[in-house]
Amino acid sequence: KLQNFFGVFLQFQIGVDNEFIDKIVVSKPDKLNGKRHQRVDIHYNTIGLWVAPEPEMLEREYLAYYNSMQKRKEKTA
């Protein structure tokens, strides 16, 4: 049963990939500190290449959102 579940999940995933992903670019592997690193770029049909923001920027944006939500709660309380 578990194998059947994963088979169905993988078929679903392949369908999603074909619908939303334009191309996948896999770069050559590099070694850094004895570990193998390999960059994988996923180009989406709707937005192109999406690059994740730096953790510091994500934290600033989250704190700004959190503070704005706290202010909303104070106004409605």
N, CA, C, O and CB atoms as a CASP TS submission, in Angstrom:
PFRMAT TS
TARGET T0000
AUTHOR 0000-0000-0000
METHOD Language model
MODEL 1
PARENT N/A
ATOM      1  N   LYS     1       0.821  -1.192   0.000  1.00  0.00           N
ATOM      2  CA  LYS     1       0.000   0.000   0.000  1.00  0.00           C
ATOM      3  C   LYS     1       0.865   1.256   0.000  1.00  0.00           C
ATOM      4  O   LYS     1       0.554   2.229  -0.688  1.00  0.00           O
ATOM      5  CB  LYS     1      -0.934  -0.002   1.202  1.00  0.00           C
ATOM      6  N   LEU     2       1.952   1.233   0.773  1.00  0.00           N
ATOM      7  CA  LEU     2       2.836   2.395   0.841  1.00  0.00           C
ATOM      8  C   LEU     2       3.499   2.645  -0.509  1.00  0.00           C
ATOM      9  O   LEU     2       3.634   3.792  -0.934  1.00  0.00           O
ATOM     10  CB  LEU     2       3.904   2.198   1.929  1.00  0.00           C
ATOM     11  N   GLN     3       3.914   1.568  -1.188  1.00  0.00           N
ATOM     12  CA  GLN     3       4.514   1.724  -2.516  1.00  0.00           C
ATOM     13  C   GLN     3       3.508   2.327  -3.485  1.00  0.00           C
ATOM     14  O   GLN     3       3.861   3.185  -4.294  1.00  0.00           O
ATOM     15  CB  GLN     3       5.020   0.369  -3.048  1.00  0.00           C
ATOM     16  N   ASN     4       2.263   1.885  -3.409  1.00  0.00           N
ATOM     17  CA  ASN     4       1.226   2.409  -4.285  1.00  0.00           C
ATOM     18  C   ASN     4       1.018   3.906  -4.031  1.00  0.00           C
ATOM     19  O   ASN     4       0.852   4.680  -4.975  1.00  0.00           O
ATOM     20  CB  ASN     4      -0.092   1.638  -4.079  1.00  0.00           C
ATOM     21  N   PHE     5       1.028   4.312  -2.758  1.00  0.00           N
ATOM     22  CA  PHE     5       0.875   5.720  -2.407  1.00  0.00           C
ATOM     23  C   PHE     5       1.986   6.556  -3.025  1.00  0.00           C
ATOM     24  O   PHE     5       1.726   7.594  -3.633  1.00  0.00           O
ATOM     25  CB  PHE     5       0.866   5.896  -0.888  1.00  0.00           C
ATOM     26  N   PHE     6       3.234   6.097  -2.867  1.00  0.00           N
ATOM     27  CA  PHE     6       4.351   6.864  -3.410  1.00  0.00           C
ATOM     28  C   PHE     6       4.325   6.875  -4.932  1.00  0.00           C
ATOM     29  O   PHE     6       4.720   7.868  -5.543  1.00  0.00           O
ATOM     30  CB  PHE     6       5.675   6.295  -2.915  1.00  0.00           C
ATOM     31  N   GLY     7       3.866   5.785  -5.562  1.00  0.00           N
ATOM     32  CA  GLY     7       3.734   5.766  -7.016  1.00  0.00           C
ATOM     33  C   GLY     7       2.743   6.798  -7.501  1.00  0.00           C
ATOM     34  O   GLY     7       3.006   7.506  -8.473  1.00  0.00           O
ATOM     35  N   VAL     8       1.602   6.891  -6.833  1.00  0.00           N
ATOM     36  CA  VAL     8       0.582   7.888  -7.199  1.00  0.00           C
ATOM     37  C   VAL     8       1.121   9.288  -6.943  1.00  0.00           C
ATOM     38  O   VAL     8       0.920  10.186  -7.761  1.00  0.00           O
ATOM     39  CB  VAL     8      -0.735   7.660  -6.401  1.00  0.00           C
ATOM     40  N   PHE     9       1.800   9.484  -5.821  1.00  0.00           N
ATOM     41  CA  PHE     9       2.368  10.797  -5.497  1.00  0.00           C
ATOM     42  C   PHE     9       3.384  11.223  -6.548  1.00  0.00           C
ATOM     43  O   PHE     9       3.371  12.374  -6.984  1.00  0.00           O
ATOM     44  CB  PHE     9       3.027  10.772  -4.108  1.00  0.00           C
ATOM     45  N   LEU    10       4.259  10.319  -6.960  1.00  0.00           N
ATOM     46  CA  LEU    10       5.258  10.659  -7.967  1.00  0.00           C
ATOM     47  C   LEU    10       4.610  10.993  -9.301  1.00  0.00           C
ATOM     48  O   LEU    10       5.066  11.904  -9.992  1.00  0.00           O
ATOM     49  CB  LEU    10       6.244   9.514  -8.140  1.00  0.00           C
ATOM     50  N   GLN    11       3.556  10.276  -9.679  1.00  0.00           N
ATOM     51  CA  GLN    11       2.858  10.591 -10.919  1.00  0.00           C
ATOM     52  C   GLN    11       2.230  11.981 -10.838  1.00  0.00           C
ATOM     53  O   GLN    11       2.258  12.731 -11.814  1.00  0.00           O
ATOM     54  CB  GLN    11       1.782   9.533 -11.217  1.00  0.00           C
ATOM     55  N   PHE    12       1.666  12.326  -9.683  1.00  0.00           N
ATOM     56  CA  PHE    12       1.092  13.656  -9.481  1.00  0.00           C
ATOM     57  C   PHE    12       2.179  14.711  -9.594  1.00  0.00           C
ATOM     58  O   PHE    12       1.992  15.739 -10.244  1.00  0.00           O
ATOM     59  CB  PHE    12       0.389  13.751  -8.111  1.00  0.00           C
ATOM     60  N   GLN    13       3.317  14.454  -8.958  1.00  0.00           N
ATOM     61  CA  GLN    13       4.435  15.403  -8.962  1.00  0.00           C
ATOM     62  C   GLN    13       4.936  15.644 -10.382  1.00  0.00           C
ATOM     63  O   GLN    13       5.247  16.780 -10.739  1.00  0.00           O
ATOM     64  CB  GLN    13       5.585  14.888  -8.076  1.00  0.00           C
ATOM     65  N   ILE    14       5.018  14.604 -11.190  1.00  0.00           N
ATOM     66  CA  ILE    14       5.468  14.753 -12.570  1.00  0.00           C
ATOM     67  C   ILE    14       4.484  15.627 -13.347  1.00  0.00           C
ATOM     68  O   ILE    14       4.899  16.459 -14.153  1.00  0.00           O
ATOM     69  CB  ILE    14       5.619  13.370 -13.248  1.00  0.00           C
ATOM     70  N   GLY    15       3.196  15.446 -13.112  1.00  0.00           N
ATOM     71  CA  GLY    15       2.194  16.281 -13.775  1.00  0.00           C
ATOM     72  C   GLY    15       2.326  17.738 -13.384  1.00  0.00           C
ATOM     73  O   GLY    15       2.204  18.624 -14.230  1.00  0.00           O
ATOM     74  N   VAL    16       2.574  17.993 -12.115  1.00  0.00           N
ATOM     75  CA  VAL    16       2.751  19.367 -11.636  1.00  0.00           C
ATOM     76  C   VAL    16       4.008  19.961 -12.260  1.00  0.00           C
ATOM     77  O   VAL    16       4.001  21.114 -12.690  1.00  0.00           O
ATOM     78  CB  VAL    16       2.837  19.411 -10.081  1.00  0.00           C
ATOM     79  N   ASP    17       5.073  19.191 -12.312  1.00  0.00           N
ATOM     80  CA  ASP    17       6.320  19.683 -12.903  1.00  0.00           C
ATOM     81  C   ASP    17       6.119  20.086 -14.351  1.00  0.00           C
ATOM     82  O   ASP    17       6.600  21.137 -14.773  1.00  0.00           O
ATOM     83  CB  ASP    17       7.414  18.622 -12.807  1.00  0.00           C
ATOM     84  N   ASN    18       5.420  19.274 -15.112  1.00  0.00           N
ATOM     85  CA  ASN    18       5.211  19.575 -16.522  1.00  0.00           C
ATOM     86  C   ASN    18       4.347  20.813 -16.715  1.00  0.00           C
ATOM     87  O   ASN    18       4.510  21.530 -17.702  1.00  0.00           O
ATOM     88  CB  ASN    18       4.575  18.391 -17.220  1.00  0.00           C
ATOM     89  N   GLU    19       3.442  21.072 -15.796  1.00  0.00           N
ATOM     90  CA  GLU    19       2.523  22.190 -15.950  1.00  0.00           C
ATOM     91  C   GLU    19       3.134  23.519 -15.529  1.00  0.00           C
ATOM     92  O   GLU    19       2.868  24.536 -16.169  1.00  0.00           O
ATOM     93  CB  GLU    19       1.278  21.936 -15.156  1.00  0.00           C
ATOM     94  N   PHE    20       3.940  23.545 -14.479  1.00  0.00           N
ATOM     95  CA  PHE    20       4.417  24.807 -13.908  1.00  0.00           C
ATOM     96  C   PHE    20       5.891  25.097 -14.145  1.00  0.00           C
ATOM     97  O   PHE    20       6.314  26.240 -13.974  1.00  0.00           O
ATOM     98  CB  PHE    20       4.162  24.811 -12.452  1.00  0.00           C
ATOM     99  N   ILE    21       6.684  24.112 -14.529  1.00  0.00           N
ATOM    100  CA  ILE    21       8.127  24.306 -14.661  1.00  0.00           C
ATOM    101  C   ILE    21       8.509  24.335 -16.130  1.00  0.00           C
ATOM    102  O   ILE    21       8.178  23.429 -16.894  1.00  0.00           O
ATOM    103  CB  ILE    21       8.904  23.195 -13.923  1.00  0.00           C
ATOM    104  N   ASP    22       9.226  25.411 -16.517  1.00  0.00           N
ATOM    105  CA  ASP    22       9.688  25.562 -17.883  1.00  0.00           C
ATOM    106  C   ASP    22      10.944  24.728 -18.124  1.00  0.00           C
ATOM    107  O   ASP    22      11.019  23.966 -19.088  1.00  0.00           O
ATOM    108  CB  ASP    22       9.957  27.034 -18.193  1.00  0.00           C
ATOM    109  N   LYS    23      11.938  24.883 -17.231  1.00  0.00           N
ATOM    110  CA  LYS    23      13.160  24.092 -17.361  1.00  0.00           C
ATOM    111  C   LYS    23      13.877  24.005 -16.022  1.00  0.00           C
ATOM    112  O   LYS    23      13.660  24.818 -15.123  1.00  0.00           O
ATOM    113  CB  LYS    23      14.090  24.698 -18.428  1.00  0.00           C
ATOM    114  N   ILE    24      14.733  23.004 -15.913  1.00  0.00           N
ATOM    115  CA  ILE    24      15.563  22.805 -14.727  1.00  0.00           C
ATOM    116  C   ILE    24      17.011  22.761 -15.188  1.00  0.00           C
ATOM    117  O   ILE    24      17.368  21.958 -16.050  1.00  0.00           O
ATOM    118  CB  ILE    24      15.168  21.491 -13.952  1.00  0.00           C
ATOM    119  N   VAL    25      17.847  23.624 -14.615  1.00  0.00           N
ATOM    120  CA  VAL    25      19.259  23.696 -14.973  1.00  0.00           C
ATOM    121  C   VAL    25      20.076  23.176 -13.795  1.00  0.00           C
ATOM    122  O   VAL    25      19.996  23.710 -12.688  1.00  0.00           O
ATOM    123  CB  VAL    25      19.678  25.158 -15.353  1.00  0.00           C
ATOM    124  N   VAL    26      20.861  22.131 -14.043  1.00  0.00           N
ATOM    125  CA  VAL    26      21.698  21.538 -13.008  1.00  0.00           C
ATOM    126  C   VAL    26      23.153  21.871 -13.335  1.00  0.00           C
ATOM    127  O   VAL    26      23.659  21.488 -14.390  1.00  0.00           O
ATOM    128  CB  VAL    26      21.476  19.983 -12.908  1.00  0.00           C
ATOM    129  N   SER    27      23.827  22.590 -12.424  1.00  0.00           N
ATOM    130  CA  SER    27      25.213  22.985 -12.643  1.00  0.00           C
ATOM    131  C   SER    27      26.157  21.871 -12.226  1.00  0.00           C
ATOM    132  O   SER    27      25.762  20.913 -11.561  1.00  0.00           O
ATOM    133  CB  SER    27      25.537  24.270 -11.875  1.00  0.00           C
ATOM    134  N   LYS    28      27.421  22.016 -12.634  1.00  0.00           N
ATOM    135  CA  LYS    28      28.404  20.995 -12.256  1.00  0.00           C
ATOM    136  C   LYS    28      28.660  21.064 -10.755  1.00  0.00           C
ATOM    137  O   LYS    28      28.568  22.139 -10.162  1.00  0.00           O
ATOM    138  CB  LYS    28      29.731  21.181 -13.045  1.00  0.00           C
ATOM    139  N   PRO    29      28.978  19.941 -10.141  1.00  0.00           N
ATOM    140  CA  PRO    29      29.193  19.926  -8.688  1.00  0.00           C
ATOM    141  C   PRO    29      30.512  20.590  -8.303  1.00  0.00           C
ATOM    142  O   PRO    29      31.486  20.538  -9.054  1.00  0.00           O
ATOM    143  CB  PRO    29      29.168  18.489  -8.165  1.00  0.00           C
ATOM    144  N   ASP    30      30.531  21.209  -7.137  1.00  0.00           N
ATOM    145  CA  ASP    30      31.735  21.811  -6.550  1.00  0.00           C
ATOM    146  C   ASP    30      31.957  21.188  -5.187  1.00  0.00           C
ATOM    147  O   ASP    30      31.014  20.745  -4.532  1.00  0.00           O
ATOM    148  CB  ASP    30      31.609  23.370  -6.439  1.00  0.00           C
ATOM    149  N   LYS    31      33.235  21.158  -4.760  1.00  0.00           N
ATOM    150  CA  LYS    31      33.533  20.685  -3.407  1.00  0.00           C
ATOM    151  C   LYS    31      33.930  21.878  -2.558  1.00  0.00           C
ATOM    152  O   LYS    31      34.778  22.684  -2.941  1.00  0.00           O
ATOM    153  CB  LYS    31      34.661  19.606  -3.414  1.00  0.00           C
ATOM    154  N   LEU    32      33.298  21.972  -1.399  1.00  0.00           N
ATOM    155  CA  LEU    32      33.576  23.048  -0.460  1.00  0.00           C
ATOM    156  C   LEU    32      33.665  22.447   0.925  1.00  0.00           C
ATOM    157  O   LEU    32      32.703  21.849   1.406  1.00  0.00           O
ATOM    158  CB  LEU    32      32.489  24.161  -0.522  1.00  0.00           C
ATOM    159  N   ASN    33      34.795  22.596   1.562  1.00  0.00           N
ATOM    160  CA  ASN    33      35.039  22.030   2.888  1.00  0.00           C
ATOM    161  C   ASN    33      34.794  20.520   2.911  1.00  0.00           C
ATOM    162  O   ASN    33      34.270  19.979   3.885  1.00  0.00           O
ATOM    163  CB  ASN    33      34.151  22.717   3.925  1.00  0.00           C
ATOM    164  N   GLY    34      35.179  19.854   1.829  1.00  0.00           N
ATOM    165  CA  GLY    34      35.035  18.403   1.768  1.00  0.00           C
ATOM    166  C   GLY    34      33.631  17.914   1.480  1.00  0.00           C
ATOM    167  O   GLY    34      33.381  16.709   1.493  1.00  0.00           O
ATOM    168  N   LYS    35      32.708  18.835   1.219  1.00  0.00           N
ATOM    169  CA  LYS    35      31.328  18.454   0.919  1.00  0.00           C
ATOM    170  C   LYS    35      31.006  18.826  -0.518  1.00  0.00           C
ATOM    171  O   LYS    35      31.497  19.826  -1.043  1.00  0.00           O
ATOM    172  CB  LYS    35      30.334  19.135   1.896  1.00  0.00           C
ATOM    173  N   ARG    36      30.181  18.012  -1.136  1.00  0.00           N
ATOM    174  CA  ARG    36      29.788  18.228  -2.529  1.00  0.00           C
ATOM    175  C   ARG    36      28.553  19.120  -2.568  1.00  0.00           C
ATOM    176  O   ARG    36      27.543  18.826  -1.928  1.00  0.00           O
ATOM    177  CB  ARG    36      29.513  16.874  -3.250  1.00  0.00           C
ATOM    178  N   HIS    37      28.641  20.219  -3.327  1.00  0.00           N
ATOM    179  CA  HIS    37      27.534  21.148  -3.499  1.00  0.00           C
ATOM    180  C   HIS    37      27.208  21.237  -4.979  1.00  0.00           C
ATOM    181  O   HIS    37      28.103  21.263  -5.824  1.00  0.00           O
ATOM    182  CB  HIS    37      27.874  22.549  -2.916  1.00  0.00           C
ATOM    183  N   GLN    38      25.923  21.284  -5.282  1.00  0.00           N
ATOM    184  CA  GLN    38      25.502  21.371  -6.674  1.00  0.00           C
ATOM    185  C   GLN    38      24.296  22.300  -6.762  1.00  0.00           C
ATOM    186  O   GLN    38      23.304  22.117  -6.057  1.00  0.00           O
ATOM    187  CB  GLN    38      25.166  19.962  -7.250  1.00  0.00           C
ATOM    188  N   ARG    39      24.395  23.299  -7.637  1.00  0.00           N
ATOM    189  CA  ARG    39      23.316  24.275  -7.794  1.00  0.00           C
ATOM    190  C   ARG    39      22.268  23.733  -8.758  1.00  0.00           C
ATOM    191  O   ARG    39      22.599  23.189  -9.812  1.00  0.00           O
ATOM    192  CB  ARG    39      23.866  25.633  -8.297  1.00  0.00           C
ATOM    193  N   VAL    40      21.009  23.888  -8.385  1.00  0.00           N
ATOM    194  CA  VAL    40      19.890  23.496  -9.229  1.00  0.00           C
ATOM    195  C   VAL    40      18.979  24.710  -9.366  1.00  0.00           C
ATOM    196  O   VAL    40      18.421  25.189  -8.379  1.00  0.00           O
ATOM    197  CB  VAL    40      19.118  22.257  -8.636  1.00  0.00           C
ATOM    198  N   ASP    41      18.831  25.207 -10.599  1.00  0.00           N
ATOM    199  CA  ASP    41      17.953  26.349 -10.875  1.00  0.00           C
ATOM    200  C   ASP    41      16.673  25.847 -11.515  1.00  0.00           C
ATOM    201  O   ASP    41      16.715  25.108 -12.498  1.00  0.00           O
ATOM    202  CB  ASP    41      18.654  27.391 -11.796  1.00  0.00           C
ATOM    203  N   ILE    42      15.535  26.244 -10.963  1.00  0.00           N
ATOM    204  CA  ILE    42      14.236  25.859 -11.507  1.00  0.00           C
ATOM    205  C   ILE    42      13.593  27.108 -12.103  1.00  0.00           C
ATOM    206  O   ILE    42      13.335  28.077 -11.389  1.00  0.00           O
ATOM    207  CB  ILE    42      13.317  25.212 -10.404  1.00  0.00           C
ATOM    208  N   HIS    43      13.334  27.085 -13.403  1.00  0.00           N
ATOM    209  CA  HIS    43      12.699  28.198 -14.099  1.00  0.00           C
ATOM    210  C   HIS    43      11.214  27.875 -14.248  1.00  0.00           C
ATOM    211  O   HIS    43      10.845  26.902 -14.905  1.00  0.00           O
ATOM    212  CB  HIS    43      13.367  28.457 -15.497  1.00  0.00           C
ATOM    213  N   TYR    44      10.369  28.696 -13.633  1.00  0.00           N
ATOM    214  CA  TYR    44       8.926  28.487 -13.656  1.00  0.00           C
ATOM    215  C   TYR    44       8.309  29.174 -14.870  1.00  0.00           C
ATOM    216  O   TYR    44       8.840  30.170 -15.361  1.00  0.00           O
ATOM    217  CB  TYR    44       8.283  29.009 -12.360  1.00  0.00           C
ATOM    218  N   ASN    45       7.200  28.648 -15.346  1.00  0.00           N
ATOM    219  CA  ASN    45       6.518  29.218 -16.509  1.00  0.00           C
ATOM    220  C   ASN    45       6.035  30.633 -16.246  1.00  0.00           C
ATOM    221  O   ASN    45       6.128  31.485 -17.130  1.00  0.00           O
ATOM    222  CB  ASN    45       5.346  28.346 -16.909  1.00  0.00           C
ATOM    223  N   THR    46       5.526  30.903 -15.064  1.00  0.00           N
ATOM    224  CA  THR    46       4.881  32.184 -14.799  1.00  0.00           C
ATOM    225  C   THR    46       5.830  33.273 -14.338  1.00  0.00           C
ATOM    226  O   THR    46       5.617  34.440 -14.668  1.00  0.00           O
ATOM    227  CB  THR    46       3.826  32.004 -13.781  1.00  0.00           C
ATOM    228  N   ILE    47       6.874  32.935 -13.585  1.00  0.00           N
ATOM    229  CA  ILE    47       7.740  33.969 -13.011  1.00  0.00           C
ATOM    230  C   ILE    47       9.193  33.854 -13.423  1.00  0.00           C
ATOM    231  O   ILE    47       9.990  34.718 -13.058  1.00  0.00           O
ATOM    232  CB  ILE    47       7.656  33.926 -11.530  1.00  0.00           C
ATOM    233  N   GLY    48       9.569  32.840 -14.158  1.00  0.00           N
ATOM    234  CA  GLY    48      10.964  32.656 -14.524  1.00  0.00           C
ATOM    235  C   GLY    48      11.748  32.066 -13.364  1.00  0.00           C
ATOM    236  O   GLY    48      11.233  31.238 -12.614  1.00  0.00           O
ATOM    237  N   LEU    49      12.986  32.495 -13.222  1.00  0.00           N
ATOM    238  CA  LEU    49      13.848  31.988 -12.152  1.00  0.00           C
ATOM    239  C   LEU    49      13.556  32.755 -10.873  1.00  0.00           C
ATOM    240  O   LEU    49      13.657  33.982 -10.843  1.00  0.00           O
ATOM    241  CB  LEU    49      15.352  32.110 -12.535  1.00  0.00           C
ATOM    242  N   TRP    50      13.195  32.039  -9.822  1.00  0.00           N
ATOM    243  CA  TRP    50      12.921  32.654  -8.524  1.00  0.00           C
ATOM    244  C   TRP    50      14.109  32.404  -7.628  1.00  0.00           C
ATOM    245  O   TRP    50      14.537  31.262  -7.460  1.00  0.00           O
ATOM    246  CB  TRP    50      11.612  32.096  -7.886  1.00  0.00           C
ATOM    247  N   VAL    51      14.647  33.461  -7.053  1.00  0.00           N
ATOM    248  CA  VAL    51      15.788  33.351  -6.156  1.00  0.00           C
ATOM    249  C   VAL    51      15.307  33.660  -4.748  1.00  0.00           C
ATOM    250  O   VAL    51      14.704  34.704  -4.498  1.00  0.00           O
ATOM    251  CB  VAL    51      16.949  34.308  -6.582  1.00  0.00           C
ATOM    252  N   ALA    52      15.579  32.751  -3.846  1.00  0.00           N
ATOM    253  CA  ALA    52      15.147  32.941  -2.459  1.00  0.00           C
ATOM    254  C   ALA    52      15.894  34.116  -1.843  1.00  0.00           C
ATOM    255  O   ALA    52      17.095  34.269  -2.067  1.00  0.00           O
ATOM    256  CB  ALA    52      15.381  31.655  -1.625  1.00  0.00           C
ATOM    257  N   PRO    53      15.201  34.946  -1.074  1.00  0.00           N
ATOM    258  CA  PRO    53      15.859  36.070  -0.405  1.00  0.00           C
ATOM    259  C   PRO    53      16.794  35.583   0.701  1.00  0.00           C
ATOM    260  O   PRO    53      16.689  34.455   1.182  1.00  0.00           O
ATOM    261  CB  PRO    53      14.814  37.032   0.175  1.00  0.00           C
ATOM    262  N   GLU    54      17.694  36.457   1.080  1.00  0.00           N
ATOM    263  CA  GLU    54      18.621  36.147   2.171  1.00  0.00           C
ATOM    264  C   GLU    54      17.843  36.003   3.482  1.00  0.00           C
ATOM    265  O   GLU    54      16.806  36.645   3.651  1.00  0.00           O
ATOM    266  CB  GLU    54      19.713  37.251   2.301  1.00  0.00           C
ATOM    267  N   PRO    55      18.321  35.178   4.402  1.00  0.00           N
ATOM    268  CA  PRO    55      17.609  34.968   5.677  1.00  0.00           C
ATOM    269  C   PRO    55      17.373  36.264   6.458  1.00  0.00           C
ATOM    270  O   PRO    55      16.334  36.421   7.100  1.00  0.00           O
ATOM    271  CB  PRO    55      18.390  33.998   6.545  1.00  0.00           C
ATOM    272  N   GLU    56      18.333  37.191   6.406  1.00  0.00           N
ATOM    273  CA  GLU    56      18.177  38.442   7.139  1.00  0.00           C
ATOM    274  C   GLU    56      16.991  39.251   6.585  1.00  0.00           C
ATOM    275  O   GLU    56      16.231  39.856   7.343  1.00  0.00           O
ATOM    276  CB  GLU    56      19.479  39.272   7.063  1.00  0.00           C
ATOM    277  N   MET    57      16.848  39.250   5.259  1.00  0.00           N
ATOM    278  CA  MET    57      15.742  39.977   4.648  1.00  0.00           C
ATOM    279  C   MET    57      14.405  39.323   4.998  1.00  0.00           C
ATOM    280  O   MET    57      13.423  40.014   5.269  1.00  0.00           O
ATOM    281  CB  MET    57      15.921  40.042   3.124  1.00  0.00           C
ATOM    282  N   LEU    58      14.373  38.003   4.992  1.00  0.00           N
ATOM    283  CA  LEU    58      13.151  37.298   5.379  1.00  0.00           C
ATOM    284  C   LEU    58      12.769  37.632   6.809  1.00  0.00           C
ATOM    285  O   LEU    58      11.592  37.830   7.113  1.00  0.00           O
ATOM    286  CB  LEU    58      13.327  35.785   5.221  1.00  0.00           C
ATOM    287  N   GLU    59      13.757  37.696   7.686  1.00  0.00           N
ATOM    288  CA  GLU    59      13.475  38.008   9.088  1.00  0.00           C
ATOM    289  C   GLU    59      12.923  39.420   9.228  1.00  0.00           C
ATOM    290  O   GLU    59      11.966  39.637   9.972  1.00  0.00           O
ATOM    291  CB  GLU    59      14.742  37.851   9.940  1.00  0.00           C
ATOM    292  N   ARG    60      13.515  40.389   8.519  1.00  0.00           N
ATOM    293  CA  ARG    60      13.016  41.772   8.583  1.00  0.00           C
ATOM    294  C   ARG    60      11.575  41.853   8.092  1.00  0.00           C
ATOM    295  O   ARG    60      10.734  42.505   8.711  1.00  0.00           O
ATOM    296  CB  ARG    60      13.910  42.711   7.746  1.00  0.00           C
ATOM    297  N   GLU    61      11.298  41.183   6.970  1.00  0.00           N
ATOM    298  CA  GLU    61       9.943  41.221   6.425  1.00  0.00           C
ATOM    299  C   GLU    61       8.944  40.558   7.362  1.00  0.00           C
ATOM    300  O   GLU    61       7.830  41.049   7.539  1.00  0.00           O
ATOM    301  CB  GLU    61       9.904  40.544   5.064  1.00  0.00           C
ATOM    302  N   TYR    62       9.347  39.436   7.963  1.00  0.00           N
ATOM    303  CA  TYR    62       8.448  38.765   8.894  1.00  0.00           C
ATOM    304  C   TYR    62       8.171  39.635  10.108  1.00  0.00           C
ATOM    305  O   TYR    62       7.026  39.736  10.547  1.00  0.00           O
ATOM    306  CB  TYR    62       9.033  37.427   9.330  1.00  0.00           C
ATOM    307  N   LEU    63       9.203  40.264  10.657  1.00  0.00           N
ATOM    308  CA  LEU    63       9.008  41.128  11.832  1.00  0.00           C
ATOM    309  C   LEU    63       8.101  42.311  11.495  1.00  0.00           C
ATOM    310  O   LEU    63       7.267  42.700  12.312  1.00  0.00           O
ATOM    311  CB  LEU    63      10.366  41.639  12.358  1.00  0.00           C
ATOM    312  N   ALA    64       8.253  42.883  10.307  1.00  0.00           N
ATOM    313  CA  ALA    64       7.387  43.991   9.903  1.00  0.00           C
ATOM    314  C   ALA    64       5.940  43.505   9.807  1.00  0.00           C
ATOM    315  O   ALA    64       5.022  44.190  10.259  1.00  0.00           O
ATOM    316  CB  ALA    64       7.855  44.591   8.546  1.00  0.00           C
ATOM    317  N   TYR    65       5.737  42.327   9.218  1.00  0.00           N
ATOM    318  CA  TYR    65       4.393  41.756   9.110  1.00  0.00           C
ATOM    319  C   TYR    65       3.818  41.466  10.496  1.00  0.00           C
ATOM    320  O   TYR    65       2.662  41.790  10.772  1.00  0.00           O
ATOM    321  CB  TYR    65       4.420  40.467   8.264  1.00  0.00           C
ATOM    322  N   TYR    66       4.617  40.863  11.356  1.00  0.00           N
ATOM    323  CA  TYR    66       4.175  40.512  12.707  1.00  0.00           C
ATOM    324  C   TYR    66       3.786  41.771  13.483  1.00  0.00           C
ATOM    325  O   TYR    66       2.754  41.795  14.153  1.00  0.00           O
ATOM    326  CB  TYR    66       5.284  39.738  13.458  1.00  0.00           C
ATOM    327  N   ASN    67       4.601  42.802  13.394  1.00  0.00           N
ATOM    328  CA  ASN    67       4.306  44.055  14.108  1.00  0.00           C
ATOM    329  C   ASN    67       3.025  44.692  13.580  1.00  0.00           C
ATOM    330  O   ASN    67       2.227  45.215  14.358  1.00  0.00           O
ATOM    331  CB  ASN    67       5.482  45.045  13.973  1.00  0.00           C
ATOM    332  N   SER    68       2.822  44.653  12.253  1.00  0.00           N
ATOM    333  CA  SER    68       1.593  45.230  11.698  1.00  0.00           C
ATOM    334  C   SER    68       0.372  44.437  12.163  1.00  0.00           C
ATOM    335  O   SER    68      -0.685  45.023  12.399  1.00  0.00           O
ATOM    336  CB  SER    68       1.657  45.257  10.153  1.00  0.00           C
ATOM    337  N   MET    69       0.496  43.134  12.298  1.00  0.00           N
ATOM    338  CA  MET    69      -0.622  42.316  12.779  1.00  0.00           C
ATOM    339  C   MET    69      -0.907  42.609  14.255  1.00  0.00           C
ATOM    340  O   MET    69      -2.065  42.615  14.670  1.00  0.00           O
ATOM    341  CB  MET    69      -0.318  40.812  12.582  1.00  0.00           C
ATOM    342  N   GLN    70       0.131  42.849  15.040  1.00  0.00           N
ATOM    343  CA  GLN    70      -0.062  43.189  16.445  1.00  0.00           C
ATOM    344  C   GLN    70      -0.788  44.531  16.587  1.00  0.00           C
ATOM    345  O   GLN    70      -1.649  44.687  17.452  1.00  0.00           O
ATOM    346  CB  GLN    70       1.291  43.235  17.172  1.00  0.00           C
ATOM    347  N   LYS    71      -0.433  45.500  15.729  1.00  0.00           N
ATOM    348  CA  LYS    71      -1.098  46.793  15.766  1.00  0.00           C
ATOM    349  C   LYS    71      -2.573  46.665  15.389  1.00  0.00           C
ATOM    350  O   LYS    71      -3.429  47.339  15.963  1.00  0.00           O
ATOM    351  CB  LYS    71      -0.397  47.774  14.830  1.00  0.00           C
ATOM    352  N   ARG    72      -2.862  45.792  14.417  1.00  0.00           N
ATOM    353  CA  ARG    72      -4.261  45.560  14.033  1.00  0.00           C
ATOM    354  C   ARG    72      -5.048  44.980  15.192  1.00  0.00           C
ATOM    355  O   ARG    72      -6.191  45.369  15.430  1.00  0.00           O
ATOM    356  CB  ARG    72      -4.343  44.620  12.822  1.00  0.00           C
ATOM    357  N   LYS    73      -4.436  44.045  15.918  1.00  0.00           N
ATOM    358  CA  LYS    73      -5.123  43.434  17.059  1.00  0.00           C
ATOM    359  C   LYS    73      -5.415  44.460  18.132  1.00  0.00           C
ATOM    360  O   LYS    73      -6.474  44.425  18.759  1.00  0.00           O
ATOM    361  CB  LYS    73      -4.291  42.297  17.643  1.00  0.00           C
ATOM    362  N   GLU    74      -4.466  45.389  18.351  1.00  0.00           N
ATOM    363  CA  GLU    74      -4.669  46.422  19.363  1.00  0.00           C
ATOM    364  C   GLU    74      -5.817  47.353  18.971  1.00  0.00           C
ATOM    365  O   GLU    74      -6.577  47.793  19.834  1.00  0.00           O
ATOM    366  CB  GLU    74      -3.379  47.229  19.570  1.00  0.00           C
ATOM    367  N   LYS    75      -5.948  47.653  17.685  1.00  0.00           N
ATOM    368  CA  LYS    75      -7.012  48.534  17.236  1.00  0.00           C
ATOM    369  C   LYS    75      -8.393  47.886  17.367  1.00  0.00           C
ATOM    370  O   LYS    75      -9.380  48.559  17.664  1.00  0.00           O
ATOM    371  CB  LYS    75      -6.766  48.941  15.798  1.00  0.00           C
ATOM    372  N   THR    76      -8.447  46.572  17.142  1.00  0.00           N
ATOM    373  CA  THR    76      -9.747  45.895  17.180  1.00  0.00           C
ATOM    374  C   THR    76     -10.107  45.406  18.574  1.00  0.00           C
ATOM    375  O   THR    76     -11.247  45.006  18.811  1.00  0.00           O
ATOM    376  CB  THR    76      -9.752  44.728  16.221  1.00  0.00           C
ATOM    377  N   ALA    77      -9.160  45.432  19.493  1.00  0.00           N
ATOM    378  CA  ALA    77      -9.438  44.910  20.843  1.00  0.00           C
ATOM    379  C   ALA    77     -10.155  45.897  21.705  1.00  0.00           C
ATOM    380  O   ALA    77     -10.455  45.603  22.862  1.00  0.00           O
ATOM    381  CB  ALA    77      -8.169  44.504  21.523  1.00  0.00           C
TER
END
